């Protein structure tokens, strides 16, 4: 009997514990579902309270929030205590009767302006913030908004006046200094032999024209000298009666083996052949490559030296195709190199590549730079700038080229009269054929505003014009070239009008909140 009672008690205790566990699990699951619903936005904080004892008192009230600070919420209109912006009603807190009456006209805006205005309330699909109803405030014409003086001071709105006057555009780019390829010389062996002496024995040594560079021992050269002396002096030439012809042939052979006219004359006066030849520099310059050392055996055609004349260098620049289209031959370029910051060097455009680089999508421009002091070093990085008219013109005026003649290969050669280029021998051409005016041109008069005044969003460019104190009107404008601090306005504005330069993004936000035209919505 005692055992049976104990078993019945244990069974009852088990059933009770099971029921309690099920109830506890259901309760915990319910709390979890409520938390998940609040996190996902299915229900909002305050919905539970709205269904409790205060449901009747809150029914129909409007909640106001700040467009820039959504954590500010109050039950009456006013200004944001943080930014002083006007509070706007929360979309879903308006009275049902009013919402239904104006449902067709209401627009709902994301406070962060992530998406265009919507005709339905809800949450922003980008930032998940609650959409607010467009206030409908502003100028009443859908094209302007009024900013109160206090809010204007707090936001820091600044204005400037559109100006009419001449303006030039500066094209900036980067590049590097390179050798002038027309002033390079490669010193090769005319005959095979052994290098016995190198007089220019390291890279970077300066040399003058006709300086000795190397001494080469060559049996082949010795044989050619003997042949020449025999042709000039031997009895065989006298017997054939053609000494002059044979002597010229032998002389030509020596010249082809690297002898100069002076060396041939010296050999003839000496009357004795030598097995060694001196290799001399054909130009004045600097040794930039050295391919042999003393004792090396070389063959005919082997390189020994490479020499560069650094009195002129090339500045190689990369420009975008639209910028390159505004550059012309002979145009002046200002440049600074990284090794000499602050020092400005000038040159003129000598070549514009007719093709676009398929990898960099740029056009290469070659600028010829005079380098008498050897300050410009090949391989150095450079920044360059070119001044061009803000509006493209068929002709430009350069006082240094007006009415002058220029070399088609060397733009630094500029003359008053026609003639030949002293470097390449080509005929000089009049600069008028290159688009340079002989007389000063009338200065371009264009409307400009500070760059900060223009809001560009895709294909739209807008400015906010202050038509009355505190009243800002949106204007669609056509923007032309831009300088470092100004933007050319081709259409949409007149000189003398006042535009917002600082705080115009906040003005644009106010326009969107009011449901007016803005930079992202068509006017």
Helices and strands as residue ranges (DSSP letters): H 2-40, H 47-50, H 55-58, E 64-65, E 73-74, E 88-89, G 91-93, H 96-101, E 108-109, E 132-133, E 144-146, H 149-155, E 158-161, E 163-165, E 168-179, G 181-183, E 184-188, E 193-198, E 206-207, E 212-217, H 219-233, H 235-240, H 243-256, H 261-270, E 276-280, E 285-290, E 297-298, E 303-308, E 312-320, H 321-324, E 332-337, G 338-340, E 345-352, E 362-370, E 381-389, E 405-406, E 414-415, E 429-430, G 431-434, E 446-450, G 451-453, E 455-457, E 460-468, E 471-476, E 478-482, E 486-491, E 498-502, H 504-513
